[in-house]
Amino acid sequence: MVFESLAEKLQNALGKLKSKGKLNEKDVDLAMREVKLALLEADVNFKVVKKFIKDVKERAIGSEVMESLTPGQQVIKIVNEELTLLMGEKESKIEFSPNPPTVILFCGLQGAGKTTTAGKLAFNLKKQNKRPLLVACDVYRPAAIKQLEVVGERVSVPVFTMGDKNDPVDIAKAGVEHGKKNGNDVIIIDTAGRLHIDDTLMEELKNIASEVNPKEILLVVDAMTGQDAVTVADNFNEKLELTGVILTKLDGDARGGAALSIRAVTNKPIKYVGMGEKLDQLEQFYPDRMASRILGMGDVLSLIEKAQESFDAQKAMELEKKIRTQQFTFDDFLDQLDQMKNLGPLDEVIGMIPGVNTKKLKGMDVDEKELVRIQAIIQSMTKDEREEPSIIDSSRRKRIAKGSGTSVQDVNRLLKQFKETKKMMKRFTDMEKTIKKKGKFGFPFF
């Protein structure tokens, strides 16, 4: 999980304060020492850690906290607010030009995932009813142009290319002109990277920026490189005056040093984060939501947004009607599993729920293969069996188990769970009817 190691250590350190009725300066010092070590082990920049601890301590030893009825909770609230401030206070969105097209220049080192991220951003903007164009300016890396074309095709976004024999500055200029003529309101320019920062790379980027006058210059960096990512961001910003950063591979970064340091070091916001390899796994970065997740407070807003994107509103209404009329079938169950899988990895989704103990989650096996097994069993049933599971006798159970590559015990378990689920749904429906009936006759209910 994202920030797994850091989240566990911070929650441990701050959890000790919650059990205390009163706090003194020594209690705060001990907790802050643990917080400091946790941040340093997470590869957060030393100067950033030093200032963060100083700011938290100054607020935590004030009379407002020390004299509070819940001093431990107050300190956690302060840490939450300071973490949010550290990562940028509020989200920073793409700034669109009042006179389209909006030109976005991508830059970064090789291996950070620029080309794929360009496609992800194009896909993201398409969902906002934009008409993006991808421009291939990396003429040095073998197959870079072809890669962008493949990515563009997968997200149904046009790609402008002039081959690998032309000057990148000329390609960028021609790409912008092409976008203007074809009504593209966002133009994303994918540039070349290097294994390290050098004068040639920077000169080329400066020349492109000078010619196309981008509204956004976004640096793409690999979150898993920790402090190296921060150093790269600082160097690029010094030469190019970035407008923001996109952190890739944040889903594989259990420490989180880059995300917690970049804003403080460069004073440039993290605009997006890559949360997986799929082209729809680029997310807007929300400092407040991330701080809450790190401290085990959940992230309800992101969970709701994921659900709204993944769940079909019409299907949800039909499902509600079926539950009320006791017509819920295995086909409906299968449909719900498909939509749930679209939310993302189960451990990430569960981690967004407030009050869930992420330390316990670590030891729990969130087995997504179980969902695959359940789907296989349901798909091995006939249409009649899905609609009326009571007809599934022992011979049918053997056939279903064989067809799904599972055991009869697996099939029995699923049938039992489904039966219990329908019973529970009936109880809720009956309870709702009773409450409505009592309410109609003026009976009070609580």
For each residue, the residues with C-beta under 8 A, 3 or more apart:
1: 4 7 254 347 348 351 358 361
2: 250 251 253 254 256 275 293 348
3: 6 7 42 253 254 255 256 259 290 293 294
4: 1 7 8 254 358 362
5: 8 9 41 42 254 255
6: 3 9 10 38 39 41 42 254 255 256 294
7: 1 3 4 10 11 293 294 295 296 358
8: 4 5 11 12 358 359 362
9: 5 6 12 13 34 37 38 41
10: 6 7 13 14 35 38 79 294 295
11: 7 8 14 15 295 296 358 359
12: 8 9 15 16 34 359
13: 9 10 16 31 34 35 38
14: 10 11 17 18 31 35 72 75 76 79 295
15: 11 12 18 19
16: 12 13 19 20 31
17: 14 20 23 27 28 31 71 72 75 76
18: 14 15 72 73 76
19: 15 16 72
20: 16 17 23 27 71 72
21:
22: 66 71
23: 17 20 27 28 65 66 71 72 75
24: 27 28 66
25: 28 29 61
26: 29 30
27: 17 20 23 24 30 31
28: 17 23 24 25 31 32 57 60 61 75
29: 25 26 32 33 57
30: 26 27 33 34
31: 13 14 16 17 27 28 34 35 75
32: 28 29 35 36 53 56 57 60
33: 29 30 36 37
34: 9 12 13 30 31 37 38
35: 10 13 14 31 32 38 39 53 56 79
36: 32 33 39 40 49 53
37: 9 33 34 40 41
38: 6 9 10 13 34 35 41 42
39: 6 35 36 42 44 48 49 52 53 260
40: 36 37 43 44 46 49
41: 5 6 9 37 38 255
42: 3 5 6 38 39 255 256 257 260
43: 40 226 227 255 256 257 258
44: 39 40 48 49 256 257 260 261
45: 48 49 227 230 257 261 264 265
46: 40 49 50
47: 50 51 265
48: 39 44 45 51 52 86 260 261 264 265
49: 36 39 40 44 45 46 52 53
50: 46 47 53 54
51: 47 48 54 55 264
52: 39 48 49 55 56 82 83 86
53: 32 35 36 39 49 50 56 57
54: 50 51 57 58
55: 51 52 58 59 82
56: 32 35 52 53 59 60 75 78 79 82
57: 28 29 32 53 54 60 61
58: 54 55 61 62
59: 55 56 62 65 78 82
60: 28 32 56 57 65 74 75 78
61: 25 28 57 58 65 66
62: 58 59 65 66
63: 66 67
64: 67 68 74
65: 23 59 60 61 62 68 71 74 75 78
66: 22 23 24 61 62 63 71
67: 63 64
68: 64 65 71 73 74
69:
70: 73 74
71: 17 20 22 23 65 66 68 74 75
72: 14 17 18 19 20 23 75 76
73: 18 68 70 76 77
74: 60 64 65 68 70 71 77 78
75: 14 17 23 28 31 56 60 65 71 72 78 79
76: 14 17 18 72 73 79 80 295
77: 73 74 80 81
78: 56 59 60 65 74 75 81 82
79: 10 14 35 56 75 76 82 83 295
80: 76 77 83 84 291 292 295 297
81: 77 78 84 85 291
82: 52 55 56 59 78 79 85 86
83: 52 79 80 86 87 260 287 290 291 294 295
84: 80 81 87 88 89 287 288 291
85: 81 82 88 89 287
86: 48 52 82 83 260 263 264 287
87: 83 84 259 260 263 270 285 287 290 291
88: 84 85 91 92 263 269 270 285 287
89: 84 85 287 288
90: 286 287 288
91: 88 284 285 286 287
92: 88 244 269 270 271 285
93: 271 284
94: 102 104 125 216 271
95: 102 215 216 243
96: 100 102 185 186 215
97: 100 101 102 103 215
98:
99:
100: 96 97 185 186
101: 97 133 176 179 180 184 185 186 187
102: 94 95 96 97 185 186 187 215 216
103: 97 176 187 189 212 213 214 215 216
104: 94 121 186 187 188 189 214 215 216 217 218
105: 189 191 205 208 209 212 214 216 217 218
106: 114 117 118 188 189 190 191 218 220
107: 114 191 193 205 217 218 219 220 236 240
108: 112 114 193 219 220 221 232 236
109: 112 193 194 195 196 197 221 232
110: 141 193 194 195
111: 193 195 222
112: 108 109 117 193 220 221 222 248
113: 116 117 220 222 248 249 274
114: 106 107 108 117 118 138 190 191 193 220
115: 118 119 138 144 147 148 151 190
116: 113 119 120 147 151 248 277 279
117: 106 112 113 114 120 121 220 246 248 272 274 282
118: 106 114 115 121 122 134 148 151 188 190
119: 115 116 122 123 134 148 151 152 154 155 157 279
120: 116 117 123 124 155 274 279 280 281 282
121: 104 117 118 124 125 132 188 246 272 282
122: 118 119 125 126 132 134 152 155 157 186 188
123: 119 120 126 127 155 157 279 280 282
124: 120 121 127 128 272 280 282
125: 94 121 122 128 130 132 186
126: 122 123 129 130 131 132 155 156 157
127: 123 124
128: 124 125
129: 126
130: 125 126 185 186
131: 126 183 184 185 186
132: 121 122 125 126 157 184 185 186 187 188
133: 101 157 158 159 160 175 178 179 182 184 186 187 188
134: 118 119 122 148 151 152 157 158 159 160 188 190
135: 159 160 161 171 172 175 176 179 187 188 189 190
136: 144 145 148 149 159 160 161 162 171 190
137: 168 171 172 175 189 190 191 192 208
138: 114 115 141 144 145 148 168 190 191 192 193
139: 144 145 163 164 165 166 167 168 171 192
140: 144 164 192
141: 110 138 144 192 193
142:
143: 146 147
144: 115 136 138 139 140 141 147 148 190 192
145: 136 138 139 148 149 161 163 164
146: 143 149 150
147: 115 116 143 144 150 151
148: 115 118 119 134 136 138 144 145 151 152 159 161 190
149: 136 145 146 152 153 159 161
150: 146 147 153 154
151: 115 116 118 119 134 147 148 154 155 279
152: 119 122 134 148 149 155 156 157 158 159
153: 149 150 156 159
154: 119 150 151 279
155: 119 120 122 123 126 151 152 279
156: 126 152 153
157: 119 122 123 126 132 133 134 152
158: 133 134 152 182 184
159: 133 134 135 136 148 149 152 153
160: 133 134 135 136 171 174 175 178 179
161: 135 136 145 148 149 171
162: 136 166 170 171 174
163: 139 145 166
164: 139 140 145
165: 139
166: 139 162 163 170 171
167: 139 170 171
168: 137 138 139 171 172 191 192 204 208
169: 172 173 204 207 208 211
170: 162 166 167 173 174
171: 135 136 137 139 160 161 162 166 167 168 174 175
172: 135 137 168 169 175 176 189 208 211 212
173: 169 170 176 177 211 212
174: 160 162 170 171 177 178
175: 133 135 137 160 171 172 178 179 187 189
176: 101 103 135 172 173 179 180 187 212
177: 173 174 180 181
178: 133 160 174 175 181 182 184
179: 101 133 135 160 175 176 182 184 187
180: 101 176 177 184
181: 177 178
182: 133 158 178 179
183: 131
184: 101 131 132 133 158 178 179 180 187
185: 96 100 101 102 130 131 132
186: 96 100 101 102 104 122 125 130 131 132 133
187: 101 102 103 104 132 133 135 175 176 179 184
188: 104 106 118 121 122 132 133 134 135
189: 103 104 105 106 135 137 172 175 208 212 214
190: 106 114 115 118 134 135 136 137 138 144 148
191: 105 106 107 114 137 138 168 204 205 208
192: 137 138 139 140 141 144 168 201 204
193: 107 108 109 110 111 112 114 138 141 201
194: 109 110 197 198 200 201
195: 109 110 111
196: 109
197: 109 194 201 202 232 235 236
198: 194 201 202
199: 202 203
200: 194 203 204
201: 192 193 194 197 198 204 205
202: 197 198 199 205 206 239 240
203: 199 200 206 207
204: 168 169 191 192 200 201 207 208
205: 105 107 191 201 202 208 209 239 240
206: 202 203 209 210 239 240
207: 169 203 204 210 211
208: 105 137 168 169 172 189 191 204 205 211 212
209: 105 205 206 212 213 214 217 240
210: 206 207 213
211: 169 172 173 207 208
212: 103 105 172 173 176 189 208 209
213: 103 209 210
214: 103 104 105 189 209 217
215: 95 96 97 102 103 104 243
216: 94 95 102 103 104 105 243 244
217: 104 105 107 209 214 240 241 242 243 244
218: 104 105 106 107 242 243 244 245 246 271
219: 107 108 232 233 236 237 240 242 244 245 246 268
220: 106 107 108 112 113 114 117 245 246 248
221: 108 109 112 225 229 232 233 245 246 247 248 258 262
222: 111 112 113 225 229 247 248 249
223: 226 229 247 248 249 250 252 253 256 258 259 273 274
224: 249 252 253
225: 221 222 228 229 232 258
226: 43 223 229 230 255 257 258
227: 43 45 230 231 257 258 261
228: 225 231 232
229: 221 222 223 225 226 232 233 247 258 262
230: 45 226 227 233 234 257 258 261 262 265 266
231: 227 228 234 235
232: 108 109 197 219 221 225 228 229 235 236
233: 219 221 229 230 236 237 242 245 262 265 266 268
234: 230 231 237 238 265 266
235: 197 231 232 238 239
236: 107 108 197 219 232 233 239 240 242
237: 219 233 234 240 241 242 266 268
238: 234 235
239: 202 205 206 235 236
240: 107 202 205 206 209 217 219 236 237
241: 217 237
242: 217 218 219 233 236 237 245 266 268
243: 95 215 216 217 218 268
244: 92 216 217 218 219 268 269 270 271
245: 218 219 220 221 233 242 262 266 268 269 270 271
246: 117 121 218 219 220 221 270 271 272 273 274 282
247: 221 222 223 229 250 258 259 262 270 272 273 274 285
248: 112 113 116 117 220 221 222 223 273 274
249: 113 222 223 224 252 253 274
250: 2 223 247 253 259 273 274 275
251: 2 274 275 276 281 345 348
252: 223 224 249
253: 2 3 223 224 249 250 256 258 259
254: 1 2 3 4 5 6
255: 3 5 6 41 42 43 226
256: 2 3 6 42 43 44 223 253 259 260 294
257: 42 43 44 45 226 227 230 260 261
258: 43 221 223 225 226 227 229 230 247 253 261 262
259: 3 87 223 247 250 253 256 262 270 273 290
260: 39 42 44 48 83 86 87 256 257 264
261: 44 45 48 227 230 257 258 264 265
262: 221 229 230 233 245 247 258 259 265 266 268 270
263: 86 87 88 266 267 268 269 270 287
264: 45 48 51 86 260 261 267
265: 45 47 48 230 233 234 261 262
266: 230 233 234 237 242 245 262 263
267: 263 264
268: 219 233 237 242 243 244 245 262 263
269: 88 92 244 245 263 285
270: 87 88 92 244 245 246 247 259 262 263 273 285 287
271: 92 93 94 218 244 245 246 284 285
272: 117 121 124 246 247 282 283 284 285
273: 223 246 247 248 250 259 270 282 283 285
274: 113 117 120 223 246 247 248 249 250 251 281 282
275: 2 250 251 281 282 283 344 348
276: 251 281 344 345
277: 116 281
278: 281
279: 116 119 120 123 151 154 155 282
280: 120 123 124
281: 120 251 274 275 276 277 278 344
282: 117 120 121 123 124 246 272 273 274 275 279
283: 272 273 275 302
284: 91 93 271 272
285: 87 88 91 92 247 269 270 271 272 273 290
286: 90 91 289 290 301 302
287: 83 84 85 86 87 88 89 90 91 263 270 290 291
288: 84 89 90 291 292
289: 286 292 293 299 301 302
290: 3 83 87 259 285 286 287 293 294 299
291: 80 81 83 84 87 287 288 294 295
292: 80 288 289 295 297 298 299
293: 2 3 7 289 290 296 297 298 299 351 352
294: 3 6 7 10 83 256 290 291
295: 7 10 11 14 76 79 80 83 291 292
296: 7 11 293 356 357 358
297: 80 292 293 354
298: 292 293 303 351 352 353 354 355 356
299: 289 290 292 293 302 303 351 352
300: 303 304 352 353 354
301: 286 289 304 305
302: 283 286 289 299 305 306 352
303: 298 299 300 306 307 343 349 352 353
304: 300 301 307 308
305: 301 302 308 309
306: 302 303 309 310 343 344 349
307: 303 304 310 311 343
308: 304 305 311
309: 305 306 342
310: 306 307 339 340 342 343
311: 307 308 315 316 339
312: 315 316 339
313: 316 317
314: 317 318
315: 311 312 318 319 335 339
316: 311 312 313 319 320
317: 313 314 320 321
318: 314 315 321 322
319: 315 316 322 323 328 332 335 336
320: 316 317 323 324
321: 317 318 324 325 327
322: 318 319 325 326 327 328 329 332
323: 319 320 326 328 425 429
324: 320 321 429
325: 321 322
326: 322 323 422 425 426 429
327: 321 322
328: 319 322 323 332 333 421 422 425
329: 322 332 333 386 387
330: 333 334 378 381 385 386 387 389 418
331: 334 335 378 386 387
332: 319 322 328 329 335 336
333: 328 329 330 336 337 378 418 421
334: 330 331 337 338 375 378 379 386
335: 315 319 331 332 338 339
336: 319 332 333 339 340
337: 333 334 340 341 371 374 375
338: 334 335 341 342
339: 310 311 312 315 335 336 342 343
340: 310 336 337 343 371
341: 337 338 368 371
342: 309 310 338 339
343: 303 306 307 310 339 340 349
344: 275 276 281 306 348 349
345: 251 276 348 349 366 368
346: 349 350 366 368
347: 1 350 351 361 366
348: 1 2 251 275 344 345 351 352
349: 303 306 343 344 345 346 352 353
350: 346 347 353 356 361 366
351: 1 293 298 299 347 348 356 358 361
352: 293 298 299 300 302 303 348 349
353: 298 300 303 349 350 356
354: 297 298 300
355: 298
356: 296 298 350 351 353 361
357: 296 360 361
358: 1 4 7 8 11 296 351 361 362
359: 8 11 12 362 363
360: 357 363 364
361: 1 347 350 351 356 357 358 364 366
362: 4 8 358 359
363: 359 360
364: 360 361
365:
366: 345 346 347 350 361
367: 370
368: 341 345 346 371 372
369: 372 373
370: 367 373 374
371: 337 340 341 368 374 375
372: 368 369 375 376
373: 369 370 376 377 404 406 410
374: 337 370 371 377 378 414
375: 334 337 371 372 378 379
376: 372 373 379 380 404 405 406
377: 373 374 380 381 400 401 404 406 410 411 414
378: 330 331 333 334 374 375 381 386 414
379: 334 375 376 404
380: 376 377 399 400 401 403 404
381: 330 377 378 385 386 392 400
382: 385 386
383: 386 387
384: 387 388 391
385: 330 381 382 388 389 391 392 396 400
386: 329 330 331 334 378 381 382 383 389
387: 329 330 331 383 384
388: 384 385 391
389: 330 385 386 392 415 418 419
390:
391: 384 385 388 396
392: 381 385 389 396 397 400 411 415
393: 396 397
394: 397 398
395: 398 399
396: 385 391 392 393 399 400
397: 392 393 394 400 401 408 411 412 415
398: 394 395 401 402 408
399: 380 395 396 402 403
400: 377 380 381 385 392 396 397 403 404 411
401: 377 380 397 398 404 406 407 408 410 411
402: 398 399 405
403: 380 399 400
404: 373 376 377 379 380 400 401 410 411
405: 376 402
406: 373 376 377 401 410 411
407: 401 410 411
408: 397 398 401 411 412
409: 412 413
410: 373 377 401 404 406 407 413 414
411: 377 392 397 400 401 404 406 407 408 414 415
412: 397 408 409 415 416
413: 409 410 416 417
414: 374 377 378 410 411 417 418
415: 389 392 397 411 412 418 419
416: 412 413 419 420
417: 413 414 420 421
418: 330 333 389 414 415 421 422
419: 389 415 416 422 423
420: 416 417 423 424
421: 328 333 417 418 424 425
422: 326 328 418 419 425 426
423: 419 420 426 427
424: 420 421 427 428
425: 323 326 328 421 422 428 429
426: 326 422 423 429 430
427: 423 424 430 431
428: 424 425 431 432
429: 323 324 326 425 426 432 433
430: 426 427 433 434
431: 427 428 434 435
432: 428 429 435 436
433: 429 430 436 437
434: 430 431 437 438
435: 431 432 438 439 445
436: 432 433 439 440
437: 433 434 440 441
438: 434 435 441 443 445
439: 435 436 442 443 445
440: 436 437
441: 437 438
442: 439
443: 438 439
444:
445: 435 438 439
446:
